[in-house]
Amino acid sequence: MSILYPHAPEMRQTACVDATTASGLEYLRLITRLANRVRIEDPTAGIWEAADFQWWWRRERLSDEIAQLFWTDTSGVPEAAVVFTDWGTTWGCDPVVLPSKAEDMLPGIWSRAVERMDEIPVDDVEIAVRDNDDTLRGLVMESGFSLSDDAPFIPTWMRAADVPPIAALADGFTLHDRREGLDRAHHMVARNGDRVEKRLSQTSLYRPDLDLWVEDGEGRVAAYGLFWFDPATGVGLVEPMRTEERYWRRGLARHVLTAGIERLVSTGASRVKVSYESTNPAAENLYLTCGFRPGPSESMYRRRADLIDGG
């Protein structure tokens, strides 16, 4: 399908053509390195942590084997990338650029990303943009994207000095980590497939001692949370958090969250991050009352080919 982009000739004049490519685990290694560099350069830049990309690896996707684009310095260290991720009904497109290089590189990198959408090809594409990022939002909207109906996401942060005490666990429930219970299926299989544990174990940041779940007196999974520690940046990421519906309003999520944060900080995390949808008041109350502080919101922009070319 041929897609017509407003301002395409002007954009393609600035296209970066010297990208290298990587797929599979080599892609994961390079995007981890790049995300680390972004966070080290600027504690508040960008949207994604290295652990976000590693969490996305938990299940097999069509995007696993496509050629992802990277721009490197003369020694082969990545300075920028464009990552496409198959989410099932849509594909995500995420440009990642070192803050010190963004002004010079972002327009050309985004132009190459737009071209790549035709090359893969993908018709339904979405991108997360920080609401205070006028530059990327302008490029995205000039390329035929529009604001999605999806609720904005709110990233929140906590300093190690502000870690709350571990909340009490309701009677009849017990907390475990994945170093235990290896004779049973992983607690995230139901939503992420039978290979979730194998895929997580392929990543460099996954740790079984930070993979927590709560079970009831009959051994059923009631709640869980996965906590990621990145020693390169000192950032701890909480992703995901889940309480099964039949166990809501028993304080299980608060216990998992506070126990996980305590483990992250004990491991060496200087800051902890967790995000939530702005339309989820339960998550907002949990995170803010535990001491997290919100950062700039992030909105989704979406481009559907049939709405651009009238097809």
C-alpha positions in Angstrom: 0.0 0.0 0.0 1.3 3.4 -0.9 0.9 6.0 1.8 1.0 9.7 1.2 2.6 11.8 4.0 2.2 15.5 4.3 5.6 17.3 3.8 7.3 14.0 2.8 9.7 15.6 0.3 11.0 18.0 2.8 11.4 15.3 5.4 13.2 12.9 3.2 15.8 15.5 2.3 17.0 15.1 5.9 16.8 11.3 6.1 19.6 9.4 7.8 20.8 6.7 5.5 23.8 5.4 7.4 21.9 3.3 9.9 23.0 -0.2 10.8 20.5 -3.0 11.6 20.0 -5.6 14.3 17.3 -8.1 15.2 16.6 -10.7 17.9 18.8 -10.7 20.9 21.4 -8.5 19.3 18.8 -5.8 18.9 17.9 -6.3 22.6 21.6 -5.8 23.6 21.9 -2.6 21.5 18.7 -1.0 22.6 19.6 -1.8 26.2 22.9 -0.1 25.8 21.3 3.0 24.1 18.6 3.3 26.7 21.2 3.2 29.4 23.2 6.0 27.7 20.1 8.1 27.5 19.3 7.8 31.1 22.9 8.4 32.2 23.1 11.6 30.1 19.8 12.9 31.4 17.9 11.5 34.4 14.6 12.9 33.0 15.0 12.4 29.2 12.9 10.1 27.1 10.1 7.8 27.9 11.5 4.2 28.1 14.0 2.6 30.4 16.2 -0.3 29.2 14.0 -2.6 31.3 10.9 -1.6 29.3 12.4 -3.0 26.2 13.4 -6.1 28.1 9.9 -6.5 29.5 8.5 -6.3 25.9 10.7 -9.3 25.1 8.6 -11.5 27.4 6.6 -13.0 24.5 7.3 -13.9 20.9 6.3 -11.1 18.4 6.4 -10.6 14.6 8.8 -7.8 15.3 11.4 -10.1 16.9 13.2 -10.8 13.6 12.7 -7.5 11.7 15.8 -5.3 11.1 15.7 -2.6 13.7 17.5 0.6 12.8 20.5 1.9 14.9 22.8 4.8 14.4 26.2 4.4 16.0 29.4 6.4 16.7 32.7 5.5 15.1 33.3 2.8 17.7 30.0 1.1 17.1 28.2 2.4 20.2 24.6 3.3 19.5 23.6 6.9 19.6 20.0 6.6 18.2 17.5 3.9 17.1 14.1 3.4 15.7 12.3 0.5 17.3 9.2 -1.2 15.9 7.2 -3.5 18.2 4.3 -5.7 17.2 1.5 -5.3 19.8 -1.0 -7.4 17.9 -3.6 -4.9 16.7 -1.1 -2.1 16.2 2.7 -1.7 15.9 4.6 0.7 18.1 7.3 3.0 16.7 9.7 4.4 19.2 12.6 6.7 18.2 15.3 6.7 20.9 18.1 9.4 20.7 20.8 10.5 23.0 19.7 13.9 24.5 23.0 15.5 23.3 22.3 14.4 19.7 18.5 14.9 19.5 18.5 18.4 18.0 20.7 17.4 15.1 19.6 13.8 14.6 15.9 13.5 15.4 14.4 15.0 12.2 16.4 12.7 10.0 15.8 9.7 12.2 12.1 10.3 12.2 12.1 10.7 8.4 13.8 7.3 8.2 11.2 5.8 10.6 8.4 7.0 8.3 10.0 5.4 5.3 10.5 2.2 7.4 6.8 1.9 8.0 6.3 1.3 4.3 9.3 -1.1 4.1 8.1 -3.4 6.8 5.2 -2.7 6.0 2.8 -1.7 8.8 -0.5 0.1 8.4 -1.6 0.8 12.0 1.2 2.5 13.9 1.3 4.3 17.3 3.9 6.3 19.1 4.1 7.6 22.7 5.1 11.3 22.9 5.7 13.2 26.1 3.2 16.1 26.2 6.0 18.6 26.7 8.0 17.4 23.7 6.9 19.9 21.0 9.6 18.8 18.6 8.7 15.1 18.3 4.9 15.9 18.4 5.3 18.3 15.5 7.2 15.7 13.4 4.7 13.0 14.3 1.6 15.1 13.3 3.3 16.3 10.1 3.6 12.6 9.2 -0.1 11.8 9.3 -0.4 10.8 13.0 -3.2 12.1 15.2 -3.9 12.1 18.9 -5.2 8.7 20.0 -8.3 8.1 22.1 -6.1 6.1 24.5 -5.7 7.6 28.0 -2.4 9.4 28.6 0.2 7.6 30.8 1.6 9.2 33.9 5.2 8.2 34.8 6.0 8.5 38.5 9.3 8.5 40.4 10.5 7.8 43.9 13.9 8.5 45.4 15.5 5.8 47.5 15.4 8.1 50.5 11.6 8.2 50.3 11.0 4.4 50.3 7.9 3.6 52.4 7.7 0.7 55.0 6.5 -2.6 53.7 2.7 -2.7 54.0 1.1 -5.5 56.0 0.0 -8.6 54.1 -3.6 -9.8 54.6 -4.1 -12.9 56.6 -4.2 -16.1 54.6 -1.8 -14.9 51.9 1.9 -15.4 51.4 4.6 -13.6 49.4 7.0 -15.5 47.2 9.7 -14.8 44.5 10.6 -16.9 41.5 13.5 -18.5 43.2 10.8 -20.6 44.9 8.2 -22.8 43.2 10.1 -23.7 40.1 8.1 -26.9 40.0 5.0 -24.8 39.1 4.2 -22.8 36.0 5.3 -19.2 36.1 2.6 -16.9 37.6 2.4 -14.8 34.4 1.8 -17.6 32.0 -2.0 -17.0 31.7 -1.5 -13.5 30.1 1.9 -13.9 28.5 2.2 -17.5 27.2 4.0 -20.7 28.2 7.4 -19.3 27.2 7.3 -16.2 29.4 9.9 -17.4 31.9 12.3 -18.6 29.1 12.0 -15.3 27.3 12.5 -13.2 30.5 15.5 -15.3 31.3 17.1 -14.3 27.9 17.3 -10.7 29.1 20.2 -9.2 31.0 18.1 -7.4 33.7 15.6 -10.0 34.7 16.2 -11.4 38.3 14.1 -14.2 39.8 14.5 -12.6 43.3 12.7 -9.5 42.1 9.9 -11.4 40.4 7.3 -11.5 43.2 3.8 -13.0 43.6 1.3 -13.4 46.4 -0.8 -16.6 46.7 -3.8 -17.5 48.8 -4.1 -20.3 51.2 -4.9 -22.7 48.4 -1.9 -21.9 46.4 -3.7 -19.7 43.8 -1.9 -16.7 42.4 -3.6 -13.5 43.8 -1.3 -10.7 42.8 2.2 -10.2 41.3 4.8 -7.6 40.4 8.0 -7.7 38.5 10.8 -5.4 39.6 13.7 -4.6 37.4 17.1 -3.2 38.6 19.4 -1.6 36.1 22.9 -1.4 37.6 24.1 0.9 34.8 21.7 3.7 35.7 20.6 2.9 39.3 17.0 3.0 38.2 14.5 0.4 39.4 11.4 -0.1 37.2 8.1 -1.7 38.3 6.5 -3.5 35.3 4.0 -5.1 35.5 1.8 -4.9 38.6 -1.4 -7.1 38.7 -4.0 -8.1 41.2 -6.6 -10.7 40.1 -10.1 -9.3 40.3 -11.4 -11.7 42.9 -8.7 -10.4 45.3 -9.2 -6.7 44.8 -9.4 -4.3 47.8 -7.4 -6.5 50.2 -4.2 -4.5 50.1 -2.3 -7.1 48.1 -0.9 -4.7 45.5 0.4 -2.4 48.2 2.2 -5.2 49.9 3.8 -6.5 46.6 4.7 -2.9 45.6 6.3 -1.9 48.9 8.1 -5.2 49.3 9.4 -5.0 45.7 10.6 -1.4 46.2 12.4 -2.4 49.4 14.2 -5.1 47.5 15.1 -2.7 44.6 16.7 -0.2 47.0 18.5 -2.9 49.0 19.9 -4.1 45.7 21.2 -0.6 44.9 18.5 1.4 43.1 18.7 5.1 43.7 15.4 5.8 42.0 12.3 3.8 41.2 9.8 4.3 38.4 6.3 3.1 37.7 3.7 4.4 35.3 -0.1 4.2 35.1 -3.0 5.2 32.8 -4.6 8.6 33.8 -8.0 6.9 33.8 -7.0 4.3 36.5 -7.7 6.0 39.8 -6.9 2.8 41.8 -3.3 2.8 40.4 -3.0 6.5 40.9 -4.0 6.3 44.5 -1.7 3.3 45.2 1.4 4.9 43.7 1.0 8.4 44.9 0.1 7.3 48.5 3.2 5.1 48.5 5.3 8.2 47.8 5.8 8.3 44.0 5.7 11.7 42.3 4.3 12.2 38.8 6.4 13.5 35.9 5.2 14.9 32.5 2.3 12.9 31.0 2.7 10.9 27.8 0.1 10.6 25.1 -0.3 8.2 22.2 -0.5 9.2 18.6 -1.8 6.9 15.9 -1.5 6.6 12.1 -3.8 4.4 10.2 -3.0 4.0 6.5 -6.6 3.8 5.4 -7.3 7.2 6.9 -4.3 8.8 5.2 -4.7 7.7 1.6 -8.4 7.1 1.7 -8.0 3.4 0.9 
